[in-house]
Amino acid sequence: MIHIYGIKACSTVKKALVWLDENQLAYQFHDFKKDPPSPKDVKRWQQAFGWEPLINRRGTTWRKIEKSRQEGIQDAISAEVLMLELPSLIKRPILESGSVNLLGFDAEEYQKLLA
C-alpha cells in the first residue's frame, strides 16, 4: 500500500495525487492538517531522507519563523521539535511504499519507482 503524507491544499501534493490517480495506484492520504505526524513518523523520515531535506525553507511557514529560531535548527533533534510543532514546515509530499521512499514530487521518479 502506498502512503502519501502532506497537505491537501499544497499544489505539489495535488500533482502527486493526480499522478497516482491517473496511474490507477491505490494510496492512503495522510493530511498533516487533520492527522499531524507523530514523533515516530518524523524519525522514520529523518532516517530515510536526512533532517535537512525535510525542512521546506521555501514555504510560508519557514518565512514566518523568527530568524533566531531558524538559526537554532542545527541538528535532527532541533528539526524534529520544530516539525512536530509546525507540520506544514515539512517538505511534501512524502510517499512511502514498502522500501520506496520519495520526498517531493517528480513525475519521472514516480514513474521509475512506482509504475
Backbone bond lengths (Angstrom), bond angles and torsions (degrees), N, CA, C in turn:
res aa  C-N    CA-C-N  psi(-1)  N-CA   C-N-CA  omega(-1)  CA-C   N-CA-C  phi
1 M - - - 1.462 - - 1.522 108.85 -
2 I 1.307 115.74 137.62 1.453 122.26 176.56 1.528 108.37 -88.40
3 H 1.325 115.53 131.82 1.466 121.72 173.76 1.516 106.25 -115.30
4 I 1.328 114.96 129.55 1.459 119.44 179.12 1.523 108.10 -126.32
5 Y 1.331 115.25 132.35 1.459 122.68 -173.79 1.523 109.43 -117.73
6 G 1.331 115.50 140.04 1.454 119.50 176.96 1.513 111.47 167.90
7 I 1.316 114.36 -153.45 1.462 122.08 179.66 1.519 107.28 -123.43
8 K 1.315 116.21 127.11 1.462 122.30 -174.22 1.531 112.46 -53.83
9 A 1.322 117.95 -36.33 1.460 121.44 -176.05 1.531 113.09 -79.47
10 C 1.315 118.32 -10.42 1.467 122.44 -177.89 1.536 109.88 -69.51
11 S 1.322 116.42 129.00 1.470 120.03 -177.18 1.531 112.05 -63.39
12 T 1.316 118.06 -35.04 1.462 120.76 179.64 1.524 110.63 -70.08
13 V 1.312 116.77 -38.60 1.469 120.81 176.24 1.527 109.27 -63.91
14 K 1.327 116.70 -43.13 1.467 120.51 178.46 1.524 111.00 -57.25
15 K 1.338 117.14 -43.91 1.470 120.89 178.90 1.520 111.04 -60.99
16 A 1.333 116.90 -42.58 1.464 120.92 179.98 1.524 110.90 -64.44
17 L 1.330 117.08 -43.03 1.468 120.47 -179.77 1.531 111.12 -65.72
18 V 1.327 116.91 -39.82 1.467 120.44 176.48 1.519 109.94 -62.06
19 W 1.331 116.68 -43.92 1.464 120.51 179.35 1.529 110.52 -60.07
20 L 1.321 116.89 -46.29 1.465 120.57 179.17 1.527 111.08 -61.22
21 D 1.335 116.56 -42.98 1.470 120.57 178.63 1.535 111.02 -63.41
22 E 1.323 116.23 -46.19 1.465 120.35 -179.02 1.524 112.12 -62.87
23 N 1.318 116.54 -30.40 1.456 121.15 179.07 1.521 112.52 -94.25
24 Q 1.320 115.31 9.93 1.466 123.60 175.74 1.528 112.53 51.52
25 L 1.331 114.85 45.29 1.460 120.78 176.48 1.527 108.81 -104.51
26 A 1.318 115.51 126.16 1.465 120.53 179.56 1.522 109.30 -73.21
27 Y 1.309 115.96 143.23 1.459 120.43 -179.84 1.516 109.45 -152.40
28 Q 1.331 114.12 161.28 1.456 121.44 172.82 1.524 106.23 -115.48
29 F 1.331 116.80 123.80 1.452 121.78 -178.76 1.527 109.91 -95.23
30 H 1.321 116.09 133.05 1.459 122.77 178.09 1.531 107.67 -115.70
31 D 1.316 116.42 109.40 1.460 122.10 -177.15 1.526 109.74 -88.17
32 F 1.347 116.01 119.26 1.466 120.51 -179.87 1.518 112.36 -56.80
33 K 1.333 117.96 -28.83 1.469 120.88 -178.12 1.531 111.02 -71.88
34 K 1.329 116.98 -34.94 1.470 121.36 -177.79 1.521 112.65 -96.85
35 D 1.320 116.04 -28.69 1.467 122.02 -174.94 1.527 108.36 -140.05
36 P 1.343 117.38 79.63 1.469 120.29 -176.97 1.524 111.55 -58.38
37 P 1.320 116.41 149.33 1.461 119.17 179.28 1.523 111.53 -64.98
38 S 1.314 115.38 150.24 1.464 121.71 178.50 1.531 109.03 -90.69
39 P 1.326 117.17 165.95 1.466 119.19 173.69 1.535 111.66 -55.90
40 K 1.321 116.56 -36.43 1.465 121.02 178.58 1.537 110.73 -62.78
41 D 1.342 116.91 -41.88 1.471 121.08 177.57 1.526 110.31 -60.26
42 V 1.327 115.96 -50.65 1.468 120.64 -176.48 1.530 110.62 -61.77
43 K 1.324 117.69 -41.77 1.471 120.69 178.50 1.535 110.32 -62.89
44 R 1.319 116.53 -41.71 1.472 121.04 179.48 1.537 110.28 -62.63
45 W 1.319 116.35 -42.43 1.465 120.20 179.84 1.519 111.06 -69.12
46 Q 1.334 116.75 -35.98 1.462 119.23 177.10 1.532 110.35 -63.92
47 Q 1.321 116.77 -37.74 1.459 120.14 177.92 1.527 110.80 -66.90
48 A 1.322 116.87 -37.97 1.461 121.28 -177.13 1.533 112.55 -75.03
49 F 1.330 116.93 -39.31 1.466 120.55 -170.71 1.529 114.93 -119.07
50 G 1.340 117.06 -15.45 1.457 120.50 -169.63 1.527 108.02 88.76
51 W 1.316 118.07 157.79 1.469 119.33 -175.05 1.512 112.43 -78.12
52 E 1.322 118.36 -33.10 1.463 120.07 -175.03 1.536 113.45 -66.44
53 P 1.337 119.75 -45.33 1.463 118.94 178.91 1.538 113.70 -63.77
54 L 1.327 116.94 -21.80 1.468 120.47 -178.86 1.529 113.22 -72.19
55 I 1.316 116.97 -21.54 1.470 119.41 -177.34 1.523 109.23 -89.34
56 N 1.317 115.06 120.57 1.460 121.39 179.31 1.524 108.72 -83.72
57 R 1.316 115.79 95.34 1.463 121.05 -177.90 1.528 112.69 -82.64
58 R 1.321 117.47 -1.44 1.465 121.05 179.52 1.523 112.49 -98.00
59 G 1.303 117.13 -11.88 1.454 120.99 -173.34 1.514 114.88 -85.91
60 T 1.311 113.68 169.17 1.460 122.24 179.82 1.520 111.74 -61.02
61 T 1.326 117.05 -40.68 1.464 120.48 -177.82 1.522 110.34 -58.51
62 W 1.337 117.70 -45.42 1.462 121.37 179.53 1.525 110.78 -61.79
63 R 1.323 116.47 -44.67 1.469 120.34 -177.33 1.525 112.43 -65.20
64 K 1.319 117.45 -24.49 1.471 121.13 -179.76 1.533 112.72 -81.70
65 I 1.330 116.73 -14.94 1.464 120.81 -178.93 1.528 109.06 -78.68
66 E 1.336 115.48 136.55 1.464 120.05 178.10 1.524 110.61 -55.94
67 K 1.324 115.91 143.26 1.466 122.31 -177.82 1.530 111.73 -55.55
68 S 1.318 117.21 -41.20 1.468 120.16 -179.55 1.529 110.82 -63.21
69 R 1.316 116.18 -35.65 1.472 120.05 178.80 1.530 110.18 -72.10
70 Q 1.325 116.61 -39.73 1.469 120.11 175.92 1.530 110.20 -58.21
71 E 1.313 115.31 -45.50 1.463 120.50 -178.06 1.527 112.16 -68.00
72 G 1.334 116.99 -19.67 1.461 121.39 178.93 1.517 113.64 -77.97
73 I 1.324 117.10 -8.34 1.466 120.81 178.79 1.524 107.28 -84.36
74 Q 1.327 114.80 96.45 1.463 120.94 -172.69 1.528 114.32 -119.03
75 D 1.331 116.51 -9.57 1.462 118.57 -176.29 1.524 109.34 -159.44
76 A 1.331 115.73 178.93 1.461 121.29 -176.74 1.531 112.10 -60.73
77 I 1.306 117.52 -37.14 1.469 120.50 -177.66 1.522 111.04 -67.67
78 S 1.335 116.90 -49.01 1.471 119.13 179.99 1.526 110.75 -66.01
79 A 1.319 117.37 -34.84 1.467 120.76 177.63 1.526 110.75 -66.89
80 E 1.329 116.47 -41.78 1.466 120.75 -179.95 1.530 111.16 -61.16
81 V 1.322 116.60 -44.36 1.471 120.45 179.61 1.525 109.88 -57.34
82 L 1.319 116.87 -46.29 1.460 120.84 -178.11 1.535 111.96 -68.93
83 M 1.328 117.49 -39.80 1.469 120.93 179.19 1.530 111.73 -64.99
84 L 1.327 116.47 -35.79 1.464 119.44 178.17 1.524 110.92 -71.91
85 E 1.326 116.32 -34.51 1.459 120.72 178.22 1.535 111.29 -73.20
86 L 1.327 116.12 -38.95 1.466 122.25 -175.69 1.532 109.64 -129.19
87 P 1.343 118.17 77.25 1.466 120.32 -176.21 1.531 114.17 -58.14
88 S 1.333 117.52 -25.36 1.464 118.68 179.36 1.527 111.63 -69.62
89 L 1.320 117.29 -7.05 1.456 122.72 175.71 1.534 111.39 -76.33
90 I 1.318 116.89 -19.00 1.460 121.59 -176.85 1.527 109.73 -75.24
91 K 1.330 115.81 131.16 1.453 120.55 176.63 1.520 108.45 -61.11
92 R 1.305 115.48 144.08 1.454 119.28 -175.27 1.519 111.12 -144.99
93 P 1.318 114.14 163.11 1.455 129.51 -3.55 1.528 111.92 -77.08
94 I 1.316 114.27 161.45 1.456 121.27 169.28 1.521 105.62 -110.84
95 L 1.319 115.90 126.58 1.453 120.75 -179.87 1.518 108.48 -117.64
96 E 1.334 115.29 131.75 1.466 121.94 176.55 1.524 108.37 -127.85
97 S 1.319 115.28 131.01 1.457 120.92 176.63 1.519 107.88 -153.13
98 G 1.322 116.06 101.70 1.464 119.31 -176.57 1.516 110.31 59.49
99 S 1.327 116.69 -120.72 1.464 120.60 -179.67 1.532 112.50 -90.45
100 V 1.336 117.31 0.01 1.460 121.62 -179.53 1.523 109.88 -90.80
101 N 1.335 115.62 126.06 1.459 122.31 175.74 1.522 107.63 -130.78
102 L 1.337 116.04 125.09 1.459 120.41 179.77 1.522 109.63 -128.01
103 L 1.320 115.72 139.71 1.459 121.85 178.45 1.523 107.51 -118.25
104 G 1.334 116.16 125.56 1.456 120.21 -175.04 1.514 109.38 83.20
105 F 1.336 115.81 -177.77 1.462 119.10 179.31 1.512 109.89 -124.90
106 D 1.310 114.72 126.38 1.456 123.28 173.54 1.528 105.11 -139.10
107 A 1.332 116.74 114.02 1.463 121.35 -175.24 1.529 111.81 -55.74
108 E 1.333 117.66 -39.58 1.461 120.44 -179.43 1.530 111.46 -65.28
109 E 1.328 116.39 -41.31 1.478 119.63 177.84 1.522 110.70 -65.41
110 Y 1.326 116.69 -43.58 1.461 120.02 177.87 1.523 109.67 -59.41
111 Q 1.336 117.04 -45.41 1.459 121.71 -179.24 1.524 111.09 -60.69
112 K 1.330 115.68 -45.48 1.456 121.44 -176.57 1.549 110.92 -65.66
113 L 1.320 116.93 -40.80 1.465 120.46 -172.32 1.524 114.80 -95.48
114 L 1.338 117.66 -19.70 1.461 118.45 -172.12 1.532 114.44 -117.74
115 A 1.301 117.76 -33.15 1.474 119.30 -173.18 1.519 112.27 -79.78
